Each structure stands twice: as C-alpha cells, then as structure tokens.
Amino acid sequence: MNEIIVDQYDQLVEDCRAIITERVYNSRQELILGYGEVGERIYNDEQYKKFGKGNQEFVERLFQDIGIGKTTGYRCLQFYEKFCKGKVLSSVAETFEEGKNISWNKICNKYLPEGKKDENCEHKYVFVCIRCGERIDLTDAEKDDIIRKRNKNGEVDKNSKT
C-alpha cells in the first residue's frame, strides 16, 4: 500500500472506532437513565410507599408485571436512592470514575450494596424438572450429591439412589 492509502485507511479505522465507542456509550447511558427513571417512578409512587416497604408479594408482583426481575427491580430502587435522588438524572452516569466505560452491570456490581447475607442460610438451589416443569429446591449437599452422580455424558447415573 502506498502512504496515502495507509493514512486514509488509518483514519477510516479511527473514525469507525470512535463511532462505535460513542454509540455504545450512548446506549449504556440510556439503559442507566432508564433504570434510574424506573427506580424514581417506583420510589415516588403512593402505592409503593403504602404497600411496598416490607411487602414482598406486592413488590414481586410489581416487578413481574413491569417485566423485570426482582434483582433488577431492587437495583433500580437502590440506584435511584443512592445516586439519583435529588439530582438531575441525565447527568448521574457521568459521575462515575469509569467515564465512558460505565455500564449498568458495573454500577450493580461495584457501587450498589450487596444483599444482606443470612449467616444461617442453607443456600437453596432451584432446579426445574425438564419433564413436568416442577420446581425442585435443593440444599448445597443435595446439589453436590447430584453433581457427583453425573456420568461423563452429563446424565444422572441411573444406578444411583437419587
């Protein structure tokens, strides 16, 4: 390649990378802003104030009807309370040290408080039967026992008692 073409090619690569960086940043900003708005809307709602605090059934139904998971719903509320309350929502994502590399995932994992750990918890695992769809709750020991009984093909050993 002669030098003029190389320079043009390098400029093309640089321009395309800049476009992708900006668009990814914009999409992340929109997602963060959207989750902040969801948190704000729930937090300021009269029904949530009346029924939501400490009422798992109300909150879980609300998140289900919205179409988000329970964890995401609680993260929206935490994010709003910790970072957005009393501030202009559109500028909140710019306040994190990651700058343009901030994402909802990073906010949840690095900046939001973890759920309280119950020291007496026996860690229940939920499996779903592939035949009937029934939920099966297992403890650590039961889960480990099933894993030990799996053969090389990933199937449960038919000679085991479980």
Backbone hydrogen bonds in HBPLUS format (Angstrom, degrees):
<---DONOR---> <-ACCEPTOR-->    atom                        ^
c    i                          cat <-CA-CA->   ^        H-A-AA   ^      H-
h    n   atom  resd res      DA  || num        DHA   H-A  angle D-A-AA Bond
n    s   type  num  typ     dist DA aas  dist angle  dist       angle   num
A0006-VAL N   A0002-ASN O   3.19 MM   4  6.45 159.4  2.23 152.4 158.8     1
A0007-ASP N   A0003-GLU O   2.97 MM   4  6.14 164.1  1.99 152.1 155.7     2
A0008-GLN N   A0004-ILE O   3.04 MM   4  6.25 157.6  2.09 144.9 151.3     3
A0009-TYR N   A0005-ILE O   2.80 MM   4  5.98 155.4  1.86 149.4 156.8     4
A0010-ASP N   A0006-VAL O   2.87 MM   4  6.07 166.5  1.88 155.6 158.5     5
A0011-GLN N   A0007-ASP O   3.02 MM   4  6.21 152.3  2.10 142.8 150.3     6
A0012-LEU N   A0008-GLN O   2.91 MM   4  6.15 151.6  1.99 145.2 153.2     7
A0013-VAL N   A0009-TYR O   2.94 MM   4  6.26 161.8  1.97 157.7 161.4     8
A0014-GLU N   A0010-ASP O   2.98 MM   4  6.16 165.5  2.00 146.6 150.9     9
A0015-ASP N   A0011-GLN O   2.86 MM   4  6.02 162.3  1.89 150.0 154.9    10
A0016-CYS N   A0012-LEU O   2.98 MM   4  6.16 163.4  2.00 151.6 156.0    11
A0017-ARG N   A0013-VAL O   2.97 MM   4  6.16 163.1  2.00 154.7 159.3    12
A0018-ALA N   A0014-GLU O   3.02 MM   4  6.19 155.8  2.08 146.3 153.0    13
A0019-ILE N   A0015-ASP O   2.97 MM   4  6.25 153.1  2.05 147.6 154.9    14
A0020-ILE N   A0016-CYS O   3.01 MM   4  6.26 167.3  2.03 153.6 156.1    15
A0021-THR N   A0017-ARG O   2.89 MM   4  6.06 165.1  1.91 151.0 155.6    16
A0022-GLU N   A0018-ALA O   3.00 MM   4  6.15 164.8  2.02 148.4 152.1    17
A0023-ARG N   A0019-ILE O   2.95 MM   4  6.16 163.9  1.98 154.5 159.1    18
A0024-VAL N   A0020-ILE O   2.87 MM   4  5.96 165.5  1.89 157.2 161.1    19
A0025-TYR N   A0021-THR O   2.96 MM   4  6.04 160.9  2.00 145.4 151.5    20
A0026-ASN N   A0022-GLU O   2.81 MM   4  6.04 158.5  1.86 147.1 153.4    21
A0027-SER N   A0023-ARG O   2.91 MM   4  6.13 157.5  1.96 147.1 152.8    22
A0028-ARG N   A0024-VAL O   2.93 MM   4  6.16 157.7  1.98 151.1 157.4    23
A0029-GLN N   A0025-TYR O   2.85 MM   4  6.07 158.9  1.89 152.2 158.6    24
A0030-GLU N   A0026-ASN O   2.94 MM   4  6.16 157.5  1.99 147.5 153.1    25
A0031-LEU N   A0027-SER O   3.03 MM   4  6.25 157.5  2.09 145.5 151.0    26
A0032-ILE N   A0028-ARG O   2.93 MM   4  6.15 168.0  1.94 155.3 158.4    27
A0033-LEU N   A0029-GLN O   2.81 MM   4  5.96 163.5  1.84 151.4 156.8    28
A0034-GLY N   A0030-GLU O   2.78 MM   4  5.91 156.5  1.83 145.6 152.7    29
A0035-TYR N   A0031-LEU O   2.94 MM   4  6.20 164.3  1.97 154.2 157.2    30
A0036-GLY N   A0032-ILE O   2.94 MM   4  6.13 151.7  2.02 146.0 154.6    31
A0037-GLU N   A0033-LEU O   2.87 MM   4  6.13 151.3  1.95 148.5 156.3    32
A0038-VAL N   A0034-GLY O   2.93 MM   4  6.23 152.7  2.00 148.3 155.9    33
A0039-GLY N   A0035-TYR O   2.97 MM   4  6.17 163.1  2.00 145.8 150.2    34
A0040-GLU N   A0036-GLY O   2.90 MM   4  6.12 155.1  1.96 145.0 152.2    35
A0041-ARG N   A0037-GLU O   2.85 MM   4  6.03 161.9  1.88 149.3 154.0    36
A0042-ILE N   A0038-VAL O   3.00 MM   4  6.21 166.7  2.02 155.8 158.6    37
A0043-TYR N   A0039-GLY O   2.88 MM   4  5.89 166.5  1.90 149.2 153.8    38
A0044-ASN N   A0040-GLU O   3.02 MM   4  6.06 156.3  2.07 149.2 153.9    39
A0045-ASP N   A0042-ILE O   3.12 MM   3  5.22 157.2  2.17 107.2 114.4    40
A0049-LYS N   A0045-ASP O   2.99 MM   4  6.27 159.3  2.04 149.6 155.7    41
A0050-LYS N   A0046-GLU O   2.92 MM   4  6.11 145.3  2.04 142.0 151.7    42
A0051-PHE N   A0047-GLN O   2.68 MM   4  5.72 170.0  1.69 155.8 158.9    43
A0052-GLY N   A0048-TYR O   2.70 MM   4  4.33 139.5  1.87 117.7 129.4    44
A0055-ASN N   A0052-GLY O   3.19 MM   3  5.16 165.9  2.21 112.9 116.9    45
A0059-VAL N   A0055-ASN O   3.15 MM   4  6.41 173.3  2.16 160.3 161.8    46
A0060-GLU N   A0056-GLN O   2.81 MM   4  5.85 169.1  1.82 157.3 160.9    47
A0061-ARG N   A0057-GLU O   3.04 MM   4  6.05 157.4  2.09 141.9 148.4    48
A0062-LEU N   A0058-PHE O   2.91 MM   4  6.11 157.6  1.96 148.3 155.2    49
A0063-PHE N   A0059-VAL O   2.94 MM   4  6.21 168.5  1.96 157.1 158.6    50
A0064-GLN N   A0060-GLU O   2.97 MM   4  6.09 159.9  2.01 145.3 151.4    51
A0065-ASP N   A0061-ARG O   2.82 MM   4  6.02 163.3  1.85 153.8 158.2    52
A0066-ILE N   A0062-LEU O   2.90 MM   4  6.12 145.2  2.03 148.5 158.7    53
A0067-GLY N   A0063-PHE O   2.97 MM   4  6.16 143.2  2.11 141.8 151.7    54
A0068-ILE N   A0063-PHE O   3.03 MM   5  5.38 160.3  2.07 155.8 154.1    55
A0067-GLY N   A0064-GLN O   3.10 MM   3  5.06 121.4  2.46  92.5 107.4    56
A0073-GLY N   A0069-GLY O   2.90 MM   4  6.13 161.1  1.93 152.9 158.7    57
A0074-TYR N   A0070-LYS O   2.95 MM   4  6.22 164.8  1.97 155.3 158.4    58
A0075-ARG N   A0071-THR O   2.90 MM   4  6.10 152.1  1.97 147.4 156.1    59
A0076-CYS N   A0072-THR O   2.87 MM   4  6.14 149.8  1.96 150.3 158.1    60
A0077-LEU N   A0073-GLY O   3.17 MM   4  6.52 159.3  2.22 148.0 152.5    61
A0078-GLN N   A0074-TYR O   2.87 MM   4  6.13 163.1  1.90 151.0 156.0    62
A0079-PHE N   A0075-ARG O   2.78 MM   4  5.86 164.4  1.80 150.3 155.0    63
A0080-TYR N   A0076-CYS O   2.97 MM   4  6.17 164.9  2.00 148.1 152.4    64
A0081-GLU N   A0077-LEU O   2.94 MM   4  6.13 172.9  1.94 154.9 157.0    65
A0082-LYS N   A0078-GLN O   2.86 MM   4  5.90 163.1  1.89 154.3 159.1    66
A0083-PHE N   A0079-PHE O   2.88 MM   4  5.67 164.4  1.91 149.6 154.6    67
A0084-CYS N   A0080-TYR O   2.99 MM   4  4.61 139.0  2.16 117.2 128.8    68
A0085-LYS N   A0080-TYR O   2.82 MM   5  5.71 144.6  1.94 172.7 161.4    69
A0087-LYS N   A0084-CYS O   2.80 MM   3  5.24 152.8  1.87 150.6 145.5    70
A0091-SER N   A0088-VAL O   3.20 MM   3  5.93 158.8  2.25 120.7 126.4    71
A0092-VAL N   A0089-LEU O   3.19 MM   3  5.43 161.7  2.23 112.3 117.7    72
A0094-GLU N   A0091-SER O   3.30 MM   3  5.60 138.7  2.48 104.4 114.9    73
A0095-THR N   A0092-VAL O   3.00 MM   3  5.56 166.7  2.02 120.9 125.2    74
A0099-GLY N   A0096-PHE O   3.13 MM   3  5.93 167.5  2.15 123.3 127.2    75
A0101-ASN N   A0098-GLU O   3.12 MM   3  5.17 162.7  2.15 123.7 122.7    76
A0102-ILE N   A0099-GLY O   3.34 MM   3  5.91 152.7  2.41 121.1 120.2    77
A0107-ILE N   A0103-SER O   3.01 MM   4  6.33 157.6  2.06 150.8 157.1    78
A0108-CYS N   A0104-TRP O   2.93 MM   4  6.19 166.5  1.95 155.8 158.8    79
A0109-ASN N   A0105-ASN O   2.97 MM   4  6.13 163.0  2.00 151.0 155.6    80
A0110-LYS N   A0106-LYS O   2.83 MM   4  5.60 151.4  1.91 146.6 153.1    81
A0111-TYR N   A0107-ILE O   2.94 MM   4  5.08 147.7  2.05 128.3 138.5    82
A0112-LEU N   A0107-ILE O   3.12 MM   5  6.40 132.2  2.36 161.2 166.5    83
A0121-CYS N   A0118-ASP O   3.00 MM   3  5.24 163.7  2.03 115.0 118.2    84
A0125-TYR N   A0138-LEU O   2.63 MM  13  4.97 154.3  1.69 144.4 153.8    85
A0138-LEU N   A0125-TYR O   2.74 MM  13  4.97 156.2  1.79 145.0 153.2    86
A0127-PHE N   A0136-ILE O   2.86 MM   9  5.04 163.7  1.89 146.1 151.6    87
A0136-ILE N   A0127-PHE O   2.70 MM   9  5.04 154.3  1.76 153.1 154.7    88
A0129-CYS N   A0134-GLU O   2.91 MM   5  5.34 168.4  1.93 151.0 152.8    89
A0133-GLY N   A0129-CYS O   2.84 MM   4  4.80 138.6  2.01 126.7 137.7    90
A0143-LYS N   A0139-THR O   2.95 MM   4  6.15 161.6  1.98 154.8 160.2    91
A0144-ASP N   A0140-ASP O   2.84 MM   4  6.06 168.2  1.86 158.7 161.7    92
A0145-ASP N   A0141-ALA O   2.95 MM   4  6.09 151.6  2.03 145.0 152.9    93
A0146-ILE N   A0142-GLU O   3.10 MM   4  6.37 154.8  2.16 146.3 151.8    94
A0147-ILE N   A0143-LYS O   3.02 MM   4  6.33 160.9  2.06 152.7 158.0    95
A0148-ARG N   A0144-ASP O   2.93 MM   4  6.15 158.0  1.98 149.3 154.9    96
A0149-LYS N   A0145-ASP O   3.18 MM   4  6.36 139.7  2.35 139.1 149.1    97
A0149-LYS N   A0146-ILE O   3.14 MM   3  5.17 127.5  2.42  95.4 109.1    98
A0150-ARG N   A0147-ILE O   3.21 MM   3  5.39 162.9  2.24 106.9 112.0    99
A0157-ASP N   A0149-LYS O   2.97 MM   8  5.57 147.7  2.07 136.6 146.2   100
A0151-ASN N   A0155-GLU O   2.94 MM   4  5.78 165.2  1.96 166.1 167.1   101
A0154-GLY N   A0151-ASN O   3.11 MM   3  5.60 166.3  2.13 118.9 122.0   102
A0160-SER N   A0157-ASP O   3.17 MM   3  5.63 163.6  2.20 112.3 117.4   103
